[in-house]
Amino acid sequence: MAASVHITRRGPVADGGIVYGWGIDDRATGHVVLRADTEVVRPCTPSGVPIGTMLARRGEANVEHPDPALHRDFVVVIAALFRAWERTGRPPEAVTRTFW
């Protein structure tokens, strides 16, 4: 079954990161903070405060999290975000991707 992920830039945070809001169809939503200087993405609150220890680095393929559903959603979001960044050469304003 196909689904769509929608990612929108929400704004900067004090430590130099960028907060993105994301949604996967009508089933899951959340926020991630991207630190462009370190190329790290982490789940966060709407204000950019990191949640938990899960993170992903651009160029690395290892993301570990004990909750399979959250892990899958996070991987879908970061894959779309990193791919758009790679294509444009800078962190994107918005991304929409379909996946299955």
N, C-alpha and C positions, 0 to 999 in steps of 0.2 A: 504494500500500500504506500503510495506517495504521500509525502508531507512537505510543508514549506517552513523554512526558518526565516524570520525577519529580524534584522539587527539594526538598531538605530543609535547613532551617537547622541548621548545625553549631555555631555559636557566634561570639562576638565575637573580634576581634583587637585588639592593643594600639593600633593607630593609629585606632581608632574604626570599623573596617569590620566586616562580618558575612560569615562564610564559609558558603557553601552547597555541599553535595554534590549532584551531579546524575547521572542515568542516563537513557539513551534505550534503552528495551527492554533487550536483552542485548548490544547491539553497541557502546555507547560509555558511558564514565563520566568524571567529572572533578570539578573544584571551581572555583568562582568566588568572588571577593570583591566585595562590594557596599559602596561608600562612600556612605551615605545623605546625608551632608552635601554631597558634590559630585555625587551621582547618577551615579556611574561604576561600571561592572562590568568586571572583568578576570579572565582565567583565572589560577588560582593553585594553590599546593600545598595539601595538607590543613591546613597550619598558617597559611595566609593570605598566603604570600609570592608576590607577582605573578610570573607566568611570561611572558616575552616582552613585546611592545609592543602587542598587540591589546587594545583596550578599546572600550566603548560607553557613550555618555552617554544618559541618559533624555531623550527628546524629539528625538534626532537619529537619522537613518536611515542613517548611513554607518559600516560596519564593514569594514575591509580586512584580508585575510590571504591569503597566497599558497597555502595548502593548502585547496582547495575543501571537502573533507570536514570539516575542523576549523571552517572558516568557517560552514558550514551548521549544525553542531551548536551552535556558540556563538550564532548568531542565534536558533535555536529556544529555547535556554535563556533568553537575555536577554528575548526577546519574552514568554515565559510569566511570567518574574519581574517585568518591568515592568508587564504587564497586571494581575497580581494586586495589585501595589503600587498601581496606579491605582484598582482596584476597592475596596480596603480602606482606602486612605489612609495606609498604613504598609508597611514591608518585611514580606513574609509569613513565616509559620513554615514552611509547606509548600505546594507547588503540584504538581498533576498535570494534564497536558493531553494530548489526543490531537490529532495533526496528520497530514497527508499531503502 
